[in-house]
């Protein structure tokens, strides 16, 4: 099996690569590439994302044909795709970080700044927070409710259809921190930095 | 609920841990990779390396250390010490660091923080402030505490937030190494001044100091070195103690 981590110059993805390689060992081939043919032929795709919504969307678009290839992979062929952090946020129609920017539009909704309640909550939301699992998700197999995950973000994904939400976390309000819509998965937290429990989520995705 | 973080810090010189955990079963007590792994297995919320290598020719060793550590530890890794440029940051992140902590370069050239936070995102840019009390205020020191910039630490903290820092690592130079506790006044003043998380550092001698750093100093995270070295306290003990004092921690 081939799992491709999309390398589109979205910032630091070495931790994502390290964690997937740690979980995969020799059983699964982990590719790190922006090569369109390799993405098309892979079994699963991981879409990481660091920095701002706009910088990630811009970086995706800079690689000719990449968004079309990802569309084909996730929407037409319905093969499993996992977005991490801004990778998840880009599923939305629109994001408001820096300036209004169109997303991939896979899951209807918007990405807006977390309400810090007049400075009561510090931003970025950095550190370990518990997840509240609100629906069964294939990537949460053997993951206990209220497990701790590592977060670092200032913006949140607000999907229109609440049925796609698989987990939330409590920071200022109930922030969407995981989604599952058919073959599309996303986590706002960083499974690659969430210790053994995070590696278990990666393992669940690899074994889908 | 967001948990307060405990971050053990390892001083690394020429690729070796200077002060370290003194465990009998440790194969190589000076190996930063092995020590980081012990901390991460012990429940560290993050790991911090401070590279105190003085000579230029040995500066590249840290990249190798970071690369090996990031393949074994799956909690966030912050690396600081000797970072001069956006290119230095790029290299450390590529080796597997999740965040970098910038000290002198942030004072000397504000563009380093502005440019790197734009390029890599604020989430990986920590500005380290070494502050020393001077009358009623605190002044920012650079070059490992040797040079006084004369800059007011509170104003500087606010400026760094505006420049794009994602977190501030605040060290009281008056308290560092004394084991008498954090400079609570400094921590709480900076934490109240900015809307980004503050990591308290410098002066921890016992577990109550960690509690004070969070409760009184309003820090989001506490960094400590010596109390975790030589087995004085384990991370587990520290977390259970904080928990018993009503501080939310990841256990």
Interface residues (C-beta under 8 A of the other chain):
Chain A: X11 X12 X14 X15 X18 X19 X21 X22 X50 X51 X52 X55 X116 X119 X122 X123 X124 X125 X126 X127 X128 X129 X130 X148 X150 X151 X152 X153 X154 X170 X171 X192 X193 X194 X195 X196 X198 X199
Chain B: X1 X2 X3 X4 X5 X40 X45 X70 X71 X74 X75 X76 X93 X94 X95 X96 X97 X98 X118 X119 X120 X121 X122 X123 X124 X166 X167 X195 X196 X197 X220 X221 X250
